[in-house]
Amino acid sequence: MSIQENVPLSSLTTLRVGGRARFVAECRTKEDVQEALLYAREHSLPWSVLGEGSNVLAGDNGYQGIILLVRIPGITETAHNGAVLLSVGAGVNWDTLVRDAAARTLWGLENLAGIPGTVGAAPVQNIGAYGAEVKDTLHEVHAIDASTGKERIFTNTECAFGYRESRFKKEPNLIITSVSFLLSKDGTPQVGYKDLANALAEGVDLSSPESIGDAVRAIRTRKFPDLTQVGTAGSFFKNPTISEEAYTSLKKRYPDLPGFPNEHGVKVPLAFILDHVLNLRGYTEGNVSLFERQPLVLVTQDGATADEVDAFAHSVAERVMRATGIKIEREVRNFPS
Ligand SMILES: Cc1cc2nc3c(=O)[nH]c(=O)nc-3n(C[C@H](O)[C@H](O)[C@H](O)COP(=O)(O)OP(=O)(O)OC[C@H]3O[C@@H](n4cnc5c(N)ncnc54)[C@H](O)[C@@H]3O)c2cc1C
C-alpha cells in the first residue's frame, strides 16, 4: 500500500472540484484495504473510499482523513452451470471489463459499455443504461467489513438493488474488493431501448456483444461531454418517479411528457422537464452549466468550486419544484458523504 499526502480532490474526481485530501492510500489488494483501515484506526483518522471519482461531488474543504483508492486488478473466468463466471477486482475500470467480456463473446454487459468508473463502484448505485442494470448479471459481491476487518460475501438478492440504489449506499462500512458476473455464451441482443432501436433501423450492426458495445459507446460520445475537456459526473439528478395522478395532471399541461410506469408510479425523464418545461438546456451560472446536448448532465469549467456546483444544483431543483411540484433527488453523492 502506498500513501500520498495532501492530494487535491479535484484530481481524483471527474467533476474536478474539491479541496485537498490529507492522505490517499492506493489499495491494490484486499490486504492493502485492511492495512489502510488499520492505519486510519491507529492514527484516529476518518476514512472513506473512492474509485475513479466519477459519481461524487467533493467538498471545497477537502478531507482531513485517509481516502482508500481501490485499485485491485484482475479478471478470472470459470465455468458455472453452463454459463461463465467472471470474477473481477474492484479496481478494474468498468469499460475495460465490458470490452474484455465482449472479446470473450460473453453476453450481458454490452449495453453498459462506456460508463466511467470502477467495477467496485458499479454495484453501489446499481449502474444502468440502455435498458440494462448491473444487477441483471451480478452474481456476488466480496467486501471487507470495516467494522470487523473481515471479508463478507453478498449474493445478488442480499445486495438489495433498486433504481440507482443498493445496500452499499446505506452501509459505507462495506468496502467492495471484487465482484463476480454470470454471463452467457449465447445471449441475444437487447436493443429495445430507443437509441439502440434507431441505430438498428439505420443498419448499425448489433449482432454481437462487441458491436453492441461499440454502438453504445458511439451513442454515448454524442450525448455526454468529453471528460478530458470539462468536469462532469454524468447525470447529476435521478429521473423522478411520481404518482399516476401527478403524471396525468402534468400530461394535461405537457402532452408530450413521456412516462414509464413502474411499481411505485410513473418514471418521467427529467431531461424532458429541464428542456421542454423549463427551457434550461445549456443554462449557465458562473462556471457551471447544464450540458447543451443533454440537460440532465451538469458540467463545470476550470475555476468552478464545489459550493458553486451545490448552489447551481439547488437552483435547478427549486425551479423543477416550482414548475411541476416534483422533488428531485441527486444521483451524484457528496464526498465525504
Ligand atoms: C460522463 C459520465 C457518464 C455516466 N453515465 C452513467 C450511466 O450511464 N449510468 C450510471 O449508472 N452511472 C453513470 N455515471 C456515473 C458513474 O460512472 C458511476 O456511478 C460509476 O459506477 C462510479 O464509479 P467510480 O469508480 O468513479 O465511483 P466513485 O465516484 O469513486 O464513488 C462513487 C461512490 O461509491 C463508493 N465506492 C467507490 N468504490 C467503492 C468500493 N470499492 N467499495 C465501496 N464503495 C465504493 C464511493 O465511496 C462513492 O460513495 C456516469 C458518470 C460520468 C462522469
The ligand as an ORCA input file, in Angstrom:
! r2SCAN-3c Opt
* xyz 0 1
  C     -19.787     11.093    -18.288
  C     -20.427     10.198    -17.268
  C     -21.442      9.338    -17.652
  C     -22.046      8.476    -16.712
  N     -23.024      7.646    -17.135
  C     -23.624      6.800    -16.249
  C     -24.652      5.898    -16.678
  O     -24.985      5.839    -17.854
  N     -25.226      5.100    -15.743
  C     -24.846      5.135    -14.421
  O     -25.428      4.372    -13.632
  N     -23.875      5.969    -13.987
  C     -23.251      6.797    -14.859
  N     -22.277      7.653    -14.440
  C     -21.895      7.661    -13.011
  C     -20.643      6.801    -12.700
  O     -20.000      6.437    -13.876
  C     -20.999      5.546    -11.909
  O     -21.711      5.850    -10.750
  C     -19.747      4.742    -11.515
  O     -20.121      3.489    -11.010
  C     -18.864      5.458    -10.496
  O     -17.648      4.739    -10.397
  P     -16.401      5.363     -9.665
  O     -15.361      4.310     -9.559
  O     -15.990      6.608    -10.353
  O     -17.014      5.680     -8.231
  P     -16.717      6.933     -7.282
  O     -17.323      8.152     -7.884
  O     -15.288      6.971     -6.941
  O     -17.565      6.517     -5.997
  C     -18.972      6.529     -6.035
  C     -19.482      6.064     -4.668
  O     -19.181      4.684     -4.499
  C     -18.329      4.492     -3.357
  N     -17.341      3.486     -3.751
  C     -16.450      3.558     -4.770
  N     -15.720      2.432     -4.838
  C     -16.157      1.628     -3.817
  C     -15.784      0.341     -3.349
  N     -14.803     -0.375     -3.929
  N     -16.436     -0.163     -2.269
  C     -17.436      0.543     -1.662
  N     -17.811      1.765     -2.061
  C     -17.188      2.309     -3.131
  C     -17.715      5.857     -3.060
  O     -17.413      6.000     -1.676
  C     -18.827      6.792     -3.510
  O     -19.794      6.956     -2.498
  C     -21.637      8.499    -15.350
  C     -20.600      9.373    -14.969
  C     -19.996     10.209    -15.909
  C     -18.878     11.100    -15.482
*
